[in-house]
């Protein structure tokens, strides 16, 4: 079963006007997360945790590719 986690947040991107290029970006994750099945059906976070062997959501960092 595939479960999607949707995290609300912001992307901050910095543009250097001298170099005329994007120089960096960062993601600021918010507290709100929604869960849904692969077909888009919403599910509660406790339903997600019930399906994880450790009963605790595993950590996955928000890796972003820098420009």
DAUR-V265723 format. One record per run of one state. SS is the DSSP state (helix for helix, strand for strand, loop for the rest). FROM is the first residue (numbers start at 1). LEN is the number of residues. Records with the same first field share a line. If there is no record, write none. Layout:
SS->FROM-LEN / FROM-LEN
This chain:
loop->1-2 / 17-4 / 38-4 / 44-1 / 51-17
strand->3-14 / 21-17 / 42-2
helix->45-6
